[in-house]
């Protein structure tokens, strides 16, 4: 996830999103990756995708207070 953060800081948004999705698929119980991906999607103006990302987080991680 640190790599995704570096890509984000370099304004490489597509690559950052790909990296976060890769981590999300490898570690589906890591709640932080869902939060970071949804924040990136919101920042890029893709609020519907962000909602679906958070919905998947609830399904995979559970009702974590930070997600809900």
N, C-alpha and C positions, 0 to 999 in steps of 0.2 A: 504494500500500500504506500510505502514511502516513495516508490518509483512513480506511482500515479500522482502523488503530491508534487513531485518535481516536474512532471509533465504539465500539470496544471499551472504551475508557476511560470513555465515557459510558454504558456498560451497554446499548448498542444492539446486541445480539448478532446478531440477524437481519440487520440492515443491514450489520454488519461482515462476516458470512459472505457476503452477496450481493456486497459489494465485492470480497472476496477471490476469489470465483468469477469475477467479471467480469475481474479482472486475470489469473487463471489461464487463462481462455479467450483473452485477447488476447496473452498472453506465455507460451505453454506451456513454454518452456525455462527459466523463472525458478524455480529450486528453492526460493527463500525463500518464495514464495507458498504452495507446497504444505506447507511446514513450519508456517507460521503458521496455515493453514486446519486442518491436522490437530491442532495444539495447541488451537485454539479448539474443535474438535469433541470432543476428549478432555475439555477443561474443562467442556463442556456435558453430558458423560456419554454421548456418542455414539461410543464406541470403535470400533464396526464401521465407521462412516462414515470415521473417521480412518484406519483400516487401508486402506480402499479409496482414500482420497486419497493415501496414501503409495505404494500399489501403482501408481496412475496416475503419480505422480512418478517412480518407477523406470522406467516405460515411456517417459515423455517425456524425462526428463533423463539417465537412465542410472544406473549403480551408483555414485552419489555416497556417500562414506563417512558423511556426516551423515544421509542419508536411510535408508540400509541399517542 
